Amino acid sequence: MRTALVIGTGLIGTSAGLALAGRGVTVHLVDHDPEQARTAAALGAGTDDAPEGPVDLAIVAVPPAHVAATLADAMRRGVARGYLDVASVKGGPRRELEALGLDLTAYIGTHPMSGREKSGPLAATGDLFEGRPWVLTPTRDTDTEVLNLALELVALCRAVPVVMDADSHDRAVALVSHMPHLVSSMVAARLEHAEEAAVRLCGQGIRDVTRIAASDPRMWIDILSANPGPVADLLSDVAADLDETVQALRALQSSDEAKRREGVTGIEDVLRRGNTGQIRVPGKHGAAPTVYESVVVMISDQPGQLARIFADAGMAGVNIEDVRIEHATGQQAGLVQLMVEPKAAPVLTAALRERGWAIRQ
């Protein structure tokens, strides 16, 4: 691939442009808002000058509701040899294109499974897709050259290609992305009018659960409007679990011992099923989940503290697999959880203590 046209210079489009331009591809940028395209160009994602002729690949990075119309316009103008979109839903746009009577041999639907809570070109990074799955949804009609162009794009962005059927993809993202976002938003909404004294008690658990609720509501309305059925089905199942959990909690309030036992059984069931589901979440680099041991270190909120910890862990020959930070309420201090292989935990603990770090048991 030598040339590409990115249509839509938001987070995903600009990030793709940055990745491609950084690897020698001539990238042209266009957006319904010319100022946004100029911003992306200033960041190094390409040029907002129009290409002189057809490019190798057109990348449509617009909201799902506008994908079909944008693709149809680009294909009718013949702006590229191959066309793909990066919308978070795949079945609907393809059916819209089919209804328009377009030749879809030069098109493939794709979806990079990567993003941020922030949107727009200023949130873009050239490494946004590195190591992340990038779903491709070819059909029997997809031209081999177009599939190869899509695979080259994924490789240049250093993502991991995953081939799926379009409707299977939409059901999958409803489960792992769209439904969790709504649940996160509903939990966060409970904080809107909560007493300030209660909100000040927020710890890492509530931060983890509500993190994705910070995303742009307008963007998510576009996403959910394109995939409402599968998301509604999943939320219906969640609602049934919530009803059963509420009944179990009410039973725990009963003075009847038998009812309290039923309540305990109900709560235990949902918690155990949660354990079983969580274990299935892929681990580091998408591999099978690994059980790590946590070494908890108390640190002050000062520049260079994390760098010192990582440097000391490196000197001890220990690889930090993951890290979590919990800030202390009302203090310029916090706890850093260093996740390591179980056999490395005592080695790291001893090494950090020797270097003066306070280890919390």
Summary of the structure (lengths in Angstrom):
residues: 361
radius of gyration: 24.3
end to end distance: 54.0
largest distance: 79.7
contacts: 1108
relative contact order: 0.08
helix: 51%
strand: 17%
